[in-house]
Amino acid sequence: MAAVQDGAIEPENEKEMKTETLNDSAGNHTAAVGGVLSSSPGAASSVGTPKPNTAAGSDEQQTLIAVLQFLRRNKLLESVEILRREAGILEEADEAQSSEAGGTGLSGVVNVSVEGGDATTSLFNRVSVAPAAPPSTTVPQPAKGGEDQPDVNVVLSAYSQQGDPALYQVYYSGLKNFIESVLDCHRAELSQVFYPLFVHMYLELVYNNHENEAKAFFEKFSGDQECYYQDDLRVLSGLTKKEHMKGNETLLDFRTSKFVLRISRDSYQLLKRHLQERQNNQIWNIIQEHLYIDIFDGMPRSKSQIDSMSGSLAGEAKREANKAKVFYGLLKEPEIEVPLDDEDEEAENEEGKPKKKKPKKDSMGSKSKKQDPNAPQQNRIPLPELKDSDKLDKIMNMKEATKKIRLAPETLPSICFYSFLNAYQGLTAVDFTDDSSLIAGGFADSTVRVWSVTPKKLRGVKSAADLSLIDKESDDVLERIMDEKTASESKILYGHSGPVYGISFSPDRNYLLSCSEDGTVRLWSLQTFTCLVGYKGHNYPVWDTQFSPYGYYFVSGGHDRVARLWATDHYQPLRMFAGHLADITCTRFHPNSNYVATGSADRTIRLWDILNGNCVRIFTGHKGPIHSLAFSPNGKFLASGATDGRVLLWDIGHGLMVGELKGHTDTVYALKFSRDGEILASGSMDNTVRLWDAIKAFDDIETDDFTAATGHIHLPENSQELLLGTYMTKSTPVIHLHFTRRNLLLAAGAYNP
């Protein structure tokens, strides 16, 4: 799992207690212990001062003396004094034990990490010793579940390390009162710890069968959490017994993935000092075990800056997750000779330089014959060679580009809306071909339907018997093989055994992809209107699929949380992109086909490098599952829409959120940039299409390395200035948008009476 800092499971033959190191991104480390394997509550250290009133008391004394020896050997005399004073060990006893151990050495391996020589008030609670023989009080540890597929019991067993259940409310209230009393500049940052602490403390109570205490804890503090966590809290409120925890996938992910908080060094030191002074080991252990504190040097962030980046299942992205180099530039176009009669028009309209999928031009991404310095190498990934038909299509594309409408705030596009009637809410997906000649719909009755939106009817290939009679040497053989008798305005494709959730036309209009609840992706021929291949790799419903802008490759994502990259001529996936903590709900190829973006119900967006399968960007900020993605034509920016009704804009190169478009009142299911990249269209379940000024949204961006490193983003509150128009349908949710080659906007949805 990509979000886990350290492995969540220790092999059976390793230490019962694990020393973890909290990286603060600046080279400092703080020793921490979190119980990972099951141990009895008696064996776990309780939250106050240790009470060595059992047979294990002498073992604890031996452990402490061993630690003292280690500290003294490393000349950490100040820490020795603090530890001795805290533990109440007499100097004589320490020295006597030291002389006994002098000849034989320590009986266990001691792991200690001290941050900057700080005095640690509860060091003995966070130092692990691997004793030569296990103490008699140790409970047998559960069987190892395997490092790759953790056993549920092993994963949850960390919650057995708990203190007095009656004190949980006291500890949480104490921390809450402290954070509310600090300076305003630190309060917003420190308040980030409330939610993950609340969840883990509640789960500890439930796991240890303290149902009444857990219920009281939840009722008292759940109302204090941020509003965007309400859906998660609703799920959490249903987990009232230990048995409920074992079947909850989201809970297991929350447990095994460290919740990431980005906090300034000053705020972190305040929190640390408070917990040490209060000896609040219960909260400190949860922070060490379940949270990843990403510490940066600089001014604390404001509440609005933190809120804009918060909301995902696992907190914010770690800063190093967005530091990899991304080649977001466009590939150089192949040289194609344009017919002479088109050259003059081409010179007059120099923006209309073509691309396989869609032409890009202007300030948003002008195509030039020079290689873009931010573009990947042409041969970075193998791309299919252009066929003669592809070259003809590019020439047609150039001709269309000369007639393209130049969009601007003063010249908005016309919008043509395709309403699917009598669909009875069964329409689940829509796609248009790049030349806007065909439209396809996926339906809940497991069918795919294809329509021609031009006067030209859909024709299949003749039967084998009829084909044998055709003169294969004739010039019009491609026309002769088509069967005029079966020509119709629409075709129905049967094959799936469950609702169809995603469809995508190939750039050359010869193929159609569809994905379904049945766990398969099917490739259909638009020459014969039959299924050519069924790709089986997902074990659960597949929510989305999309062809690469260059054809051949396609991507799919679904309920199994893994996106897969396929090639049409391979039965098995070429790449598997794992890291999301919930369903992958939408997928999109970057215009240069070297990257794939995935949106998820975990409320994050990830950008994956096709070459090596690495995740090179993680974007957080949405407050609900993400259902739509769109790259700008120049490849620099990404737009995303979600159930929270917001459209967020991202700078791919810097890995930053650069804009927020507010206006929709329901889930944003469709996003599309115009061909020249000047307009962004969004479609929503609120029955509206909205047009936004993309040029203005991206022109005013100020990004620098400091902002990228710390997250001090400044989102302008200019949604109303950027909104160019709102267009209502009568009662039709908008589920797909498409700009034609001449910049006419096509929209589609099912009428909902």
Salt bridges, closest charged atoms under 4 A:
GLU20 OE2 - LYS18 NZ 3.54
GLU20 OE1 - LYS258 NZ 2.66
ASP24 OD2 - ARG265 NH1 3.41
GLU81 OE2 - ARG84 NH1 3.09
ASP94 OD2 - ARG72 NH2 2.47
ASP94 OD2 - ARG84 NH2 2.88
GLU115 OE1 - LYS272 NZ 3.08
ASP118 OD2 - LYS272 NZ 3.27
GLU180 OE2 - LYS176 NZ 3.31
ASP184 OD1 - ARG187 NH2 2.69
GLU211 OE1 - LYS241 NZ 3.26
ASP224 OD2 - LYS176 NZ 3.66
GLU226 OE2 - LYS303 NZ 3.09
ASP231 OD1 - ARG234 NH1 2.71
ASP232 OD2 - ARG603 NH2 2.54
GLU249 OE1 - ARG561 NH2 2.98
ASP253 OD2 - ARG561 NH1 2.06
GLU289 OE2 - ARG255 NH2 3.52
ASP294 OD1 - ARG319 NH2 3.16
ASP297 OD1 - ARG265 NE 2.65
ASP307 OD2 - LYS303 NZ 2.68
GLU316 OE1 - ARG262 NE 3.78
GLU316 OE2 - ARG301 NH2 2.54
GLU333 OE2 - LYS367 NZ 3.02
GLU333 OE1 - LYS394 NZ 3.11
ASP342 OD2 - LYS399 NZ 3.98
GLU351 OE1 - LYS361 NZ 3.49
GLU351 OE1 - ARG406 NH1 3.92
ASP362 OD2 - ARG406 NE 3.13
ASP390 OD2 - LYS387 NZ 3.59
ASP393 OD1 - ARG509 NH1 3.25
ASP393 OD2 - ARG741 NH2 3.30
GLU400 OE1 - ARG742 NE 2.89
ASP431 OD1 - HIS736 NE2 3.48
ASP434 OD1 - ARG675 NH2 3.00
ASP434 OD2 - ARG741 NH2 3.01
ASP435 OD2 - ARG509 NE 3.05
ASP445 OD2 - ARG449 NH2 3.51
ASP476 OD1 - ARG480 NE 3.07
GLU479 OE1 - ARG459 NH1 3.14
GLU484 OE2 - ARG459 NH1 2.50
ASP508 OD2 - LYS387 NZ 3.75
ASP518 OD2 - HIS496 ND1 3.07
ASP544 OD2 - ARG588 NH1 3.47
ASP560 OD2 - HIS538 ND1 3.05
ASP560 OD2 - ARG564 NH1 2.76
ASP569 OD1 - HIS570 ND1 2.67
ASP583 OD2 - HIS559 ND1 2.67
ASP602 OD2 - HIS580 ND1 3.16
ASP609 OD2 - ARG380 NH2 2.53
ASP644 OD2 - HIS622 ND1 3.22
ASP644 OD2 - ARG646 NE 3.40
ASP651 OD2 - HIS654 ND1 3.07
GLU660 OE2 - ARG646 NH1 2.39
GLU678 OE2 - ARG406 NE 3.42
ASP686 OD2 - HIS664 ND1 3.11
GLU721 OE1 - LYS696 NZ 3.53
